[in-house]
Amino acid sequence: MAKITYIQSEGQQHVLEVASGTTLMAAAVANGVPGIVAECGGSAMCATCHIYVDSEWESKLPPMNAVEDEMLDSVADERRTSSRLSCQVTVTPELDGLVVHLPGIQS
């Protein structure tokens, strides 16, 4: 299990214990974290699970694939260098302590 902190745009924090192999999106949805819409259910087709990865963690995530990169061009809020789709980030033990920020809008 890895501890993942989701921070809403207003500052409210949700700290979850997430099993390895679970995506950040699936963990957020299963635990009712507001701000992760996940309209497509995790198939990288809608960009409504957009997150901003905390700067100290950006280099620790696996690189994004071309599909994720393309979908990030259609996010509702600002795309940043730290932007990722939470459905494309799978939790591993190395991500224990990861902090992600949620944008103000998703769709």
C-alpha positions in Angstrom: 0.0 0.0 0.0 1.2 3.5 -0.8 -0.1 6.7 0.8 -1.3 9.1 -1.9 -2.5 12.6 -1.1 -5.0 14.3 -3.4 -5.3 18.0 -2.9 -8.4 19.8 -4.3 -8.1 23.2 -5.9 -9.6 24.8 -2.8 -6.9 23.1 -0.6 -8.9 20.2 1.0 -6.8 17.1 1.2 -7.7 13.4 0.9 -5.1 10.9 2.0 -5.6 7.4 0.7 -3.9 4.1 1.2 -3.7 2.7 -2.3 -2.8 -0.9 -3.3 -0.1 -1.4 -5.8 -1.5 -2.0 -9.3 -4.4 0.5 -8.8 -4.5 3.6 -10.9 -4.7 7.0 -9.2 -8.0 7.5 -10.9 -9.5 4.2 -9.7 -8.4 4.9 -6.2 -9.9 8.4 -6.2 -13.2 7.2 -7.7 -13.5 4.2 -5.3 -12.9 6.6 -2.3 -15.2 9.4 -3.5 -12.5 12.0 -4.0 -14.3 15.0 -5.5 -12.7 16.4 -8.7 -12.0 13.2 -10.5 -14.8 12.8 -12.9 -13.4 9.8 -14.9 -16.2 9.8 -17.6 -14.5 7.2 -19.7 -13.7 4.9 -16.9 -10.0 4.9 -17.3 -9.4 4.3 -21.0 -7.6 7.7 -21.7 -10.5 8.9 -23.9 -11.9 12.0 -22.0 -9.2 13.7 -19.9 -11.6 14.2 -17.0 -9.2 12.6 -14.5 -6.6 15.3 -15.1 -4.2 15.9 -12.2 -1.1 18.0 -11.5 1.7 16.0 -10.0 3.6 17.7 -7.1 6.9 19.0 -8.4 9.1 16.7 -6.3 7.3 13.7 -7.8 7.3 14.6 -11.5 10.5 12.8 -12.3 9.6 9.7 -10.3 6.6 8.8 -12.5 7.0 6.7 -15.6 6.9 8.8 -18.8 3.6 9.4 -20.4 2.7 7.6 -23.7 1.6 9.4 -26.8 -2.1 8.8 -26.2 -2.0 10.4 -22.8 0.1 13.3 -24.1 -2.5 13.9 -26.9 -5.5 13.7 -24.5 -3.8 16.3 -22.2 -4.2 18.8 -25.0 -8.0 18.7 -24.4 -8.1 19.2 -20.6 -10.7 21.7 -19.3 -8.3 23.5 -17.1 -4.7 24.7 -17.8 -2.3 22.1 -19.0 1.0 22.3 -17.2 4.3 20.4 -17.4 3.1 18.5 -14.3 -0.2 17.5 -15.9 -1.0 13.8 -16.1 -4.1 11.7 -16.5 -4.7 9.8 -13.3 -6.0 6.8 -15.2 -2.6 6.3 -16.7 -0.6 6.4 -13.5 -0.4 3.0 -11.7 0.5 3.0 -8.1 3.7 1.2 -7.1 5.5 1.0 -3.7 7.9 3.7 -5.0 5.1 6.1 -5.2 4.4 6.0 -1.4 3.9 9.6 -0.3 2.9 10.9 -3.8 1.1 14.2 -3.7 -1.2 15.2 -6.6 -3.3 18.4 -7.1 -6.7 18.5 -8.7 -7.5 21.2 -11.2 -10.5 23.6 -10.6 -12.5 22.1 -13.4 -12.5 18.8 -15.3 -15.2 19.1 -18.0 
